[in-house]
């Protein structure tokens, strides 16, 4: 696709706010969607046309939780090259925007990772939108596969470090009960997107945190206090609150599909976002890898440590969208939005990403009905050129 001329994507089934629509042309100028018009519009004839052969054209998928891919684990080498490799591996599965995700580690590793993301954004590495720092300010009782030795309290030095600008978004997963409301407020005021995860908080503690800048929940249901009869827990607080976003891992293993279907009835579907929680094996032909000194094996679509604890997912975004349709009974249009418009809104990027709309960046994915990805564009550049 030539960046100097107007390109027209024609003959696709285009995801709009009303659902998938035929007979439209998406005009792209200089990396942005300049108009979405009927195929018969005169502007289409003046543009360079690309025939989408009746396949589904969706906003590119945005993954807010991706630990690795293509054989690379971000924690192992938090560098620009790792970010590029992870982005490249996941782009084959429709991801055009992502937050490389660092699991609990030492502050100096967090600092290196923040620096790498800043460099990657400056170098225009395709798709990188910021960073997700998952831990180490977590509750050891809900640590999951995180290394207990890395967990720590959120002190002033850590707040300062996390506030370091990268040019993109910084998302922080923390256990709100392990810190105080003032600290949450300070982080939120610094522009950090706060998400509760690996937390044993009570319903009351989460409510308080929501009033002090908490914006979302990391892998809802996993590694958090559950909905109980006398204590609604983090899950109860997340489902009760209609304003916050919930990341969900829809791989069929992390959460029973019945439980997720019930969750979807509790708050607007716009507040759910699909995440991959992917590890190095996605987009690479490897059967095991090391995570925080532990051997993780890939078995029957699951990633397990030696104790049998799930350690991330063997999932990519196209698979997550397909699973949302198949396992949760979500309409294809809604499933696609759970991977695009919804995370874009969570990140505060909905004015530029997540919809096929004039003025938005031309970050798009073309897939067939089974969610096999055929092509992606990031800022108008197709993958075959990138
Ligand atoms: Zn986690």
Boltz pocket constraint, residues with backbone or C-beta under 6 A from the ligand:
constraints:
  - pocket:
      binder: B
      contacts: [[A, 134], [A, 144], [A, 197], [A, 198], [A, 219], [A, 223]]
      max_distance: 6.0
